[in-house]
């Protein structure tokens, strides 16, 4: 220490608009000089007619000058005590490591009576205005994070062991998917399933368990590809191929070389692109737009769709040879309503994910779903599957301030789909015979079972849902039709 020269602390104490009645200094080095420095600063202030007898250097209990946890803990301890005991506390943000200064600002901004000061090289004093409300900024950032999470699907970055699979249908699916993933032939794979069943999750798990796991995985939603750019996005282009092509561009096939390309909603591809995709699969080659040269690629294709591809094949909207090329490894994800044993653990997993994101709010308290809430979830058909369940849980968490989400909260958060009462036009051939009573009875049975299931066996509520006058009428129908209730 050069005791004849003013540095940050002495400059601040000498030139502050108001003299200090206490000066606390936290130190982590040069302990042998602390007593001498205290005496020097006292004499300096005395000569300047700013006497201060309460000057003390204290050891900072920190792991290292760059260890944020210990620095913040020590800063919080000292600032909380001084803020409570003093009308105003000034913090020197000139001295110390960047970690120490950052901790002082972060902790100090949370106190109502903190002033930040620093000294310049010419020994002038500056009152520092830090125009940031960290509480509001943090809350805004946390709210944005929660909003972003709410509009997205649950995390898709999972291994097979992380996928909820207690039902027999899911166990069989995972077993098949594992065989597809680890097959030494690295077969193409087609994943079928309704919207929201988790096709991307399964595709990620297949890639992560395959010999290509260390190589790139590229994902594209074929339904979102602009028709004019689909060739360029998939196969690339060369400079000058079209207006705006100011440099060569590698398509997704080249980007995924050695790895995996996941084609989501593959049923949306146009016939012309299907031809090029088939060639890439058969020959392992792609041609960039605007180029004549072919480029060899080694890519494993995982495709997925919620559409009936065989129906599209019959309508000449999807190439039959491409279908069979993709469907070597054919996997069908069951709908959520077909895997009842998975619903409760799946709900708990989704709730944990929601709580983890929302925990960024300082005042947030974790929420759970009540047993009745779980039973209500199990009773629903979930036509949008896991994605619909995820969005419904988001709404339930948003609308309710309670820590336990009830069945009523879940019901209020559910979006009720209005069924189209119009039926499709029916055609009959001259020789065809129809047992209309049998058809009507079948529809009656199906709707009775569905109504009884969703109302938990309450005949009065089920009768209301079916438009019947009373539960006695429903009971007679059940008896006359021989309906077997679950």
Steps between C-alpha positions, in 0.01 A plus 500: 500500500623847415365684804600844373275466195121516496329201347133403462409469868680814619369702205142395576530572874667838444274631223160361591238775539436380855766357737466136604440393859605138426739361242508121456751345261489133398841356421633164388873573471790703653369447853835612643428853369145535629579669833739748336240585234229560760732740688603679178138552385395629843781756498419600142137569589596681819724738306214561255273587791292186437584292805375140504601272784301201380726375220561127483628246248325163530596171345261400225404135539516414131634193322685711243475851346303352208272256685152644454309290759728592789540864386123551472442330835753725674372813322140420597602448865682832531263715293186372672642584842623847402184582304286424805719704737570806282299772326722471192775261393758588233664217306838539332478331156852598393700251706495123483463239230220513238325227696508709817372811321220303330396349834493845662274635225266199494455488877506878548224567246265293713543740796308827529779718642808405300716753314767395250820704469824465308821700453666594173870494418522873570368437853159652430190346652200381299157406631399209282142466382421143399161542325390139527226360719634148532181375661282617211757400239533154651123458527459610137771259388346216702155578358640492147670169573173353628307636202753352256479164676120505498474538122754226440461127550656325800867416476575261213865434591455159660658158506279191478526455876355848554182437300197415714410142410301305760224386264550183298452692173783741583729227628463317169557823306820584691627146452450524123649850486812384685549220249459746213747742661776250560455299181833460325316553171393851614160468336281791401214546741142625472322612817121515484265646758239762566596864544670563834593141583875572522640399164792743528582367848523147361710617203745671737526186713569284193781731388651522850510120529634437151862467384452849349434668836825699486414636156244775417123463530312740275124550525259654252122532497411416141161668536670834573737492201430779247430329167744728317785429742447136593764372253755751628429424866527123457767469230679837503580747224799657330578868472287667232245217481219750554448860609644541849730197479814705566706203621508120498270340755506148644157341523379297796622175341855631490470655846389164639771305317610208719203560727121504491240707318155512661226583250194591706163500321655332196151452354495870413782476241406573141533221238805667337687514831399141576684392184819676608469363852465147364812546288696626799391194697570249224829638368634696795539807279358852484532777244501862606263738325681660206770232486557193283743322733372242745615489862521172690330505842473244778180584682253292696141613443239500775165618366177565686141588420155508655341436159396167351777457242348188347182698437714767333667226295157380382417858401832534312604780737795309648739273313457135588871422446597784736254377762651151505851645495424703813290238675776239541495575871131578561401630844153606611467712814172427682266787583504623859151356561641156407771508768307572819775362727738768371279800571572553871881473477491710183297773675747503789789536256332790318410669829861472616614664176247782542602556863867509408447777243260701720734474802696790348236726650611582857145473635400186310391196699510156338167344408372145491193333348246357745389138478163616364687712248697195386179297470340777293802499267473123463133530405565732203555378141783753427468512120808728499684250721805607703517840332138573594559375855810722529311810385209423734737466796657834406157666510407333828824624658437849362137534615545356848687662790463185708784258565273200435333489158154344531282315253295821463816695413581243233143505367505882478831486311376245247408621152174331407484399136163538335424198288376565150146368490505468124567149375680409184289406203412130493498293180338158458526254213190320362598162646614632837300426814536695825374405847411854605378392846831328568691812396283721721540265795877499454514881505278505808729254680816691409362834617359353822840350588676829418253708704518266800877502486540877486245557782658238724192276484252775597185405309325834557788695344543242225130523412530881477800465267304265274190721493282247686216608731616309807749248632215242501487522119876447486474200736236344273721553192794338678287201591326462162821538300705278729765770545803377691633789707869512596 
